[in-house]
Amino acid sequence: MKNKYMLKISLLSVSLLMGTAAAINGNIPALADAFINIPLSLVEMISTLPSLFLMISVLISTTIAKKIGYKRTIAIGIALVAVAGFIPVVVNNFYIILVSRAIFGFGIGLFNSLVVALVNYFYDDEQRSKMFGFQSAFEGMGGLAVTFISGQLLNISWNASFLAYMIAFPILVLFITFVPKVSTDKITEKNKSQIFQERQNTKEDFPLMVLGYVGAIFFIAIFFMLSGIKVAGVMQAVGYGETSSGSFVIMMIGIGGMIGGFLFSKVLRFCKEYTITLGLSLLTIAMYIIAIATSILPTLFAGILIGIAFRFILPYFIDKINNSQLSNPGLATSLLLVGYNLGIAISPYGAIFLETICIFRGPSAIFYMNAIVFLIMTCISFFVMLVFHSQKCA
């Protein structure tokens, strides 16, 4: 019983690292001051570079795992995160730090989808759905904790702020100690067993389904990220906050993410296919609240809604993929995560697009447009799920 408990804790602890790449985004001004001769656009790559290399390693992680094993691949990824996270603490060369951020993102990509594969192997049915929800909650929790710790350490120096990433070392020890080595043949055999069972009751075109999920999470991520990119500027322009006030909203998104992750399995059991519609509805409401807000409290509440909503949406897609008849759910999960990270990476261009077609005026105009975008997505998802449900019942 104890080993089962520690297995669960060890797998979930790895998820704490998944949302930490952006934890030092608030340190960019301090880094810009420290490296005054480096162009600001290059300094800002410290924030975006991990996502680019994460996408690369996510795509090749399953191939690597089949050659050297899932546990070893994940352990290497955690070790890379730990070492790359520590390098800026002791190094003052900007270009070495930039390389370390690339390695950091590559490390996260190595274990991002493979941990999902291990959860898929060790757990079944409702327990598996619960674990996907918990993973999502722990991801939000990790991002929130590292962001807070990094911000406090920034008072010492910008180098010290990177000490927040030292959380990766005990996580590596936990994972190596309590997660058993599983052969790739056993994972493949488990997948084949699931495929056989699912094929008794389904006629869906699952490759097409995966492409649909990847496309959906790509567009959702683009407009979801606008809440983090634009909220501080809107608060300042409306007159009820300063630039730094946006960090409180981001913290609320993290808290909402934890709540949403822990509630996910219960919501999925009750709402089933309409879980995605519920998540998009909450995003619509949250963006509208920010658009009409004239004080900080409604905006903080909207931040909580945004976090809850997204932690219904991403785990929903992961759960559907890993409860499907796919012969390679690991690759499908990897493609989903690539779509998610690509959407986040180009989110600033989504903001430019909305500003170009905006039919509203004023500082909050982009959030009115964002609310409309999510309302359209909500309607589309409702009708798609309605058609899917009617075909399933026919």
Secondary structure as GFF3:
##gff-version 3
##sequence-region A 1 394
A	DSSP	alpha_helix	2	15	.	.	.	ID=ss1
A	DSSP	three_ten_helix	21	27	.	.	.	ID=ss2
A	DSSP	alpha_helix	28	34	.	.	.	ID=ss3
A	DSSP	alpha_helix	40	43	.	.	.	ID=ss4
A	DSSP	alpha_helix	45	68	.	.	.	ID=ss5
A	DSSP	alpha_helix	70	90	.	.	.	ID=ss6
A	DSSP	alpha_helix	94	122	.	.	.	ID=ss7
A	DSSP	alpha_helix	125	153	.	.	.	ID=ss8
A	DSSP	alpha_helix	158	161	.	.	.	ID=ss9
A	DSSP	three_ten_helix	162	167	.	.	.	ID=ss10
A	DSSP	alpha_helix	168	178	.	.	.	ID=ss11
A	DSSP	alpha_helix	184	199	.	.	.	ID=ss12
A	DSSP	alpha_helix	206	224	.	.	.	ID=ss13
A	DSSP	alpha_helix	226	238	.	.	.	ID=ss14
A	DSSP	three_ten_helix	243	245	.	.	.	ID=ss15
A	DSSP	alpha_helix	246	271	.	.	.	ID=ss16
A	DSSP	three_ten_helix	272	274	.	.	.	ID=ss17
A	DSSP	alpha_helix	275	292	.	.	.	ID=ss18
A	DSSP	alpha_helix	296	322	.	.	.	ID=ss19
A	DSSP	alpha_helix	329	345	.	.	.	ID=ss20
A	DSSP	alpha_helix	347	357	.	.	.	ID=ss21
A	DSSP	alpha_helix	365	393	.	.	.	ID=ss22
###
